[in-house]
Amino acid sequence: MKTLISIGLIALVLMAAGMMIVLADEDEFATAEGTTKLINPLGTESTIGGVIKNVLGGLQLIAIPIVGVMILVGGFQIMFAGGDPEKFKNGKKTILYTVIGYAIILVASGISFIIQEILSGPVPVVE
């Protein structure tokens, strides 16, 4: 099972690398001189709060398909347990840890937003 997961992760990384190569060849990344222009993956934010927001947003985008795959892996572990309580427990742990990991990513986004609001100071009241 571990080799199957390893092969799946390697295939996912190779597909992502292939998508980057295809996107880099598109005309929107080319400049007038014919060279390729690289876009900042962190966005155009100049504040640390903006950069953290962009990083957490990227983590959420990456985490969604990983969560789906890991829940399927846990489900398959449960289905193919064949009455073995240890394998069944491993499948439940896989699903539980996946949900906990995704919850941590969501809570991190919320904490980042709260800290950003606290540090930005009070909003002036216009009468």
C-alpha positions in Angstrom: 0.0 0.0 0.0 2.9 2.4 0.8 4.4 1.8 -2.7 1.0 2.6 -4.2 0.8 5.9 -2.3 4.4 6.7 -3.3 3.7 6.0 -6.9 0.6 8.2 -6.8 2.4 11.1 -5.2 5.2 10.9 -7.7 2.7 10.9 -10.5 1.0 13.9 -9.0 4.3 15.8 -8.8 5.1 14.9 -12.4 1.7 16.1 -13.6 2.1 19.4 -11.8 5.6 19.8 -13.3 4.2 19.1 -16.7 1.4 21.7 -16.2 4.0 24.3 -15.3 6.0 23.6 -18.4 2.9 23.9 -20.6 1.9 27.1 -18.8 5.4 28.6 -19.3 5.2 28.1 -23.0 2.0 30.1 -23.4 2.2 33.6 -25.0 0.9 35.5 -21.9 4.3 34.8 -20.2 6.4 36.0 -23.2 7.8 39.5 -23.4 8.4 41.6 -26.5 12.0 40.4 -26.7 10.9 36.7 -26.9 12.1 35.9 -23.4 9.9 34.3 -20.7 8.7 36.5 -17.9 8.3 34.8 -14.5 5.3 35.7 -12.4 5.8 36.1 -8.6 4.0 33.1 -7.1 3.4 35.1 -3.9 1.6 37.8 -5.7 2.3 41.5 -5.7 1.8 42.0 -2.0 4.5 44.0 -0.3 3.3 43.5 3.3 4.0 40.4 5.4 0.2 40.0 6.0 -0.4 39.9 2.3 2.3 37.4 1.7 1.0 35.1 4.5 -2.5 35.5 3.0 -1.3 34.4 -0.4 0.7 31.5 1.0 -2.2 30.2 3.0 -4.5 30.6 0.0 -2.1 28.5 -2.1 -1.9 25.9 0.7 -5.7 25.6 0.7 -5.7 25.2 -3.1 -3.1 22.4 -2.9 -4.7 20.8 0.2 -8.2 20.3 -1.3 -7.2 17.6 -3.9 -4.8 16.0 -1.4 -7.6 15.8 1.2 -9.8 14.1 -1.4 -7.2 11.6 -2.3 -6.3 10.8 1.3 -9.9 10.3 2.3 -10.2 7.8 -0.7 -7.1 6.0 0.5 -8.5 5.7 4.0 -11.8 4.5 2.6 -10.0 1.9 0.5 -8.0 0.8 3.6 -11.3 0.3 5.4 -12.9 -1.6 2.5 -10.0 -3.9 2.0 -9.4 -4.6 5.7 -11.0 -8.0 5.2 -12.1 -8.2 8.8 -8.6 -7.3 10.2 -9.2 -4.8 13.0 -5.7 -3.3 12.7 -6.1 -2.5 9.0 -9.6 -1.1 9.7 -8.1 1.1 12.5 -5.4 2.3 10.1 -8.0 3.4 7.6 -9.9 5.3 10.3 -6.7 7.0 11.4 -5.9 8.0 7.8 -9.2 9.7 7.4 -9.1 11.3 10.9 -5.6 12.7 10.4 -6.6 14.0 7.0 -9.5 15.9 8.4 -7.4 17.2 11.3 -4.7 18.4 8.9 -7.2 20.3 6.7 -8.8 21.8 9.8 -5.4 23.1 10.9 -5.0 24.8 7.5 -8.4 26.4 7.7 -7.8 27.5 11.3 -4.5 29.0 10.3 -6.2 31.1 7.7 -8.7 32.3 10.3 -6.0 33.1 12.8 -4.1 35.0 10.1 -7.2 37.1 9.4 -7.8 37.8 13.0 -4.2 38.9 13.6 -4.2 41.1 10.5 -7.4 42.8 11.8 -6.0 43.3 15.3 -2.7 44.8 14.0 -4.4 47.0 11.5 -5.8 49.1 14.3 -9.3 50.5 14.9 -11.3 51.6 11.9 -12.1 55.4 12.2 -15.8 56.1 12.5 -17.1 58.6 10.0 -20.1 60.6 11.1 
